[in-house]
Amino acid sequence: MKKLSTEQDNAVRDVARQCSTALKKAITENPSVGWNSIATPILHEYHEKVKPMGVSLMMFYSIIWRLNGRFGRYKGRMGEES
């Protein structure tokens, strides 16, 4: 896994937050549509923004998961007061 600078990490987390918000909005608008048909295009769209920094798709997924409290702790994760 590539070590990102502080500036790159902040930029990647910002894009991950935007992606997470877009995912939540899309799922809320279309609850009957399957997860993969909604999430895959959105995840790939936002990943293209951070791909030039050397961020793999799996690394991007893990950052989004951490921001949403799926595993580990990320100070200031979404929905949590810092």
Backbone as a ProteinNet text record, in pm:
[ID]
protein_1_A
[PRIMARY]
MKKLSTEQDNAVRDVARQCSTALKKAITENPSVGWNSIATPILHEYHEKVKPMGVSLMMFYSIIWRLNGRFGRYKGRMGEES
[TERTIARY]
84.6	0	89	52.7	128.7	98.7	203.3	187.4	159	47.3	8.8	59	87.6	124.1	-2.5	15	-99.8	-196.8	-145.1	-230.7	-308.2	-239.9	-306.7	-412.5	-379.9	-475	-600.5	-581.7	-696.4	-780.1	-714.2	-785.7	-864	-801.9	-868.4	-988.7	-972.3	-1084.3	-1197.8	-1164.1	-1268.4	-1348.7	-1279.5	-1348.6	-1429.2	-1375.2	-1447.1	-1575.9	-1570.9	-1692.4	-1796.3	-1750.5	-1841.1	-1903.6	-1823.8	-1871.6	-1974.1	-1944.2	-2035.4	-2169.4	-2164.8	-2288.3	-2367.5	-2298	-2364.9	-2427.3	-2357.3	-2410.8	-2537.6	-2531.8	-2648.4	-2767.5	-2742	-2849.9	-2910.4	-2826.2	-2874.3	-2953.9	-2911	-2980.2	-3114.4	-3117.2	-3242.4	-3343.4	-3296.7	-3385.1	-3435.9	-3357.6	-3393.9	-3376.2	-3456.3	-3435	-3463	-3540.4	-3574.9	-3468.5	-3377.2	-3271.8	-3159.5	-3095.8	-2989.1	-2866.8	-2797.2	-2679.5	-2573.5	-2541.8	-2435	-2465.9	-2589.5	-2622.7	-2618.4	-2635.3	-2626.2	-2482.7	-2420.2	-2291.6	-2172.8	-2168	-2050.2	-2017.5	-2113.1	-2078.4	-2036.2	-2099.4	-2065.5	-1925.4	-1895.5	-1762.5	-1653.3	-1676	-1575.8	-1560.8	-1670.9	-1666.1	-1577.7	-1599.4	-1521.5	-1378.8	-1359.6	-1224.4	-1136.5	-1194.7	-1117.1	-1053.2	-1113.5	-1059.2	-932.7	-920.1	-804.9	-705.2	-740.6	-653.1	-516.1	-507.3	-375.3	-279.7	-332.7	-247.7	-194.7	-228.7	-181.9	-271.8	-395.5	-489.9	-561.5	-544.9	-611.7	-760.8	-838.8	-982	-1010.3	-936	-955.8	-919.3	-814.2	-775.3	-884.7	-941.3	-1049.4	-1171	-1205.4	-1315.7	-1290.6	-1169.3	-1141.2	-1149.4	-1111	-1122.6	-1269.1	-1353	-1496.8	-1554.1	-1514.7	-1564.9	-1526.7	-1402.3	-1358.2	-1435.5	-1457.8	-1532.7	-1673.8	-1728.5	-1864.8	-1870.3	-1755.6	-1751.9	-1768.8	-1735.7	-1750.3	-1645.9	-1524.7	-1421.1	-1320	-1254.3	-1154.5	-1216.2	-1133.2	-1178.4	-1105.4	-1178.6	-1122.4	-1172.3	-1084.7	-1127.9	-1200.7	-1316.1	-1393.6	-1471.5	-1500.5	-1573.7	-1712.9	-1775.9	-1906	-2008.3	-2082.6	-2185.8	-2136.6	-2010	-1953.8	-1896.2	-1927.9	-1873.4	-1725.9	-1641.6	-1496.8	-1461.6
-117.1	0	123.2	219.9	342.8	436.3	496	593.4	730	790	919.8	1031.1	1144.9	1262.1	1311.7	1400.6	1454.4	1523.8	1600.4	1671.7	1573.6	1468.7	1368.6	1294.1	1258.5	1187.9	1271.9	1400.9	1489.9	1498.8	1506.3	1514.3	1385.5	1271.5	1142.5	1128.6	1166.9	1158.8	1252.8	1368.9	1461.2	1398.7	1337.5	1270.1	1151.1	1080	966.3	1013.6	1127.5	1182.9	1218.1	1280.3	1314.9	1189.3	1085.8	959.3	895.7	896.8	839.1	911.4	1042.3	1121.4	1088.4	1077.7	1043.7	904.4	809.8	674.7	674.1	743	747.9	811.9	917.8	986.7	895.1	828.2	739.9	622.8	568.3	454.6	499.3	618.6	672.4	697.7	747.1	777.3	652.1	545.1	420.9	299.9	286.2	175.3	37.1	29.9	-100.8	-154.7	-68.6	-110.2	-175.4	-275.7	-348.2	-262.8	-297.2	-223.5	-213.8	-324.9	-324.7	-235.6	-232.3	-148.7	-0.1	34.2	174.1	210.3	129.9	166.3	158.1	57.6	37	157.8	213.1	329.6	451.2	472.3	587.1	570	451.1	425.2	444.2	394.2	407.2	553.3	626.2	767.7	847.7	828.8	902.6	849.8	721.1	666.2	725.7	756.3	815.9	948.3	1017.4	1145.5	1127.5	1014.7	992.3	891.8	828.1	728.8	785.4	909.7	964.3	977.6	978.6	986.9	849.8	746.1	611.6	537	581.1	517.4	404.8	282.4	169.2	172.4	99.3	93.2	35	-67.4	-128.3	-32.1	44	143.9	249.7	291.7	390	334.6	208.1	143.7	144.9	109.1	100.9	237.7	342.3	477.7	513.2	481.1	507.5	427	301.1	217	274.9	319.3	378.1	505.3	588.4	712.1	684.9	572.4	537.2	441.4	417.6	334.1	186.3	138.1	-5	-87.5	-35.5	-100.8	3.9	-21.1	72.5	203.6	295.1	427.6	531.1	627.4	738.6	862.5	937.4	1056.3	1149.4	1196.1	1285	1214.4	1085	1012.4	1073.5	1043.3	1101	1075.4	1179.5	1165.2	1173.1	1198.2	1203.5	1342.3	1398.3	1528.9	1514	1600	1593.8	1670.5
0	0	0	-81.2	-94.2	22.1	76.2	183.7	120.7	160.5	107.2	197.1	136.2	216.2	286.6	381.8	455.8	361.8	267.6	172.4	84.6	37.9	-44.7	35.6	160	245.4	266.6	291.8	309.6	182.7	68.1	-59	-85.8	-58.5	-80.6	13	139.8	233.9	193.6	137.3	90.7	-23.3	-118.3	-229.3	-176.7	-78.3	-19.7	48.7	115.5	177.4	70.9	-37.4	-146.7	-206.1	-223.8	-277.9	-184.4	-55.6	42.8	42.2	33.7	27.8	-98.6	-211.5	-337.6	-330.6	-268.4	-253	-168.2	-55	34	-34.4	-109.9	-181.6	-288.6	-364.8	-472	-415.6	-304.2	-243.4	-186.3	-128.2	-74.2	-185	-298.1	-410.5	-480.5	-481.2	-550.4	-459.2	-354.6	-260.6	-319.8	-426.5	-482.7	-578.7	-621.6	-714.3	-634.2	-691	-622.3	-594.2	-486.4	-442	-551.9	-616.9	-716.8	-835.7	-878.4	-993.9	-960.5	-833.4	-791.9	-756.3	-673.6	-614.3	-709.7	-792.3	-876.2	-963.8	-1039.1	-1122.2	-1039.8	-925	-840.8	-783.3	-731.5	-675.6	-780.6	-900.7	-1006.1	-1050.1	-1054.4	-1093.2	-996.3	-866.3	-767.8	-755.3	-777.9	-772.6	-882	-996.4	-1106.1	-1064.1	-968	-921.3	-837.1	-768.4	-680.4	-737.9	-846.1	-908.3	-946.7	-997.6	-1032.4	-913	-790.9	-671.8	-630.9	-706.8	-676.4	-579.1	-564.7	-472.8	-547.1	-496.8	-559.5	-525.7	-600.4	-575.9	-437.7	-398.4	-266.8	-154.6	-172.6	-72.7	-59.7	-172.6	-171.6	-98.2	-125.9	-53.3	97	137.2	280.8	347.8	278.5	334.9	354	256.6	269	385.5	398.6	507.9	642.3	655.1	781.9	814.2	713.8	735.9	785	744.6	782.7	900.7	964.9	1085	1060.1	940.9	911.1	983.4	995.8	1075.6	1116.2	1226.6	1276.6	1322.5	1363.4	1405.2	1321.7	1275	1200.1	1270.3	1333.1	1404.3	1307.5	1348.8	1264.8	1156.1	1175.9	1072.6	1055.4	948	914.9	1025	1060.9	1159.8	1302.8	1322.8	1456.8	1481.5	1594.5	1630.8	1663.5	1608.3	1633.3	1757.9
[MASK]
++++++++++++++++++++++++++++++++++++++++++++++++++++++++++++++++++++++++++++++++++

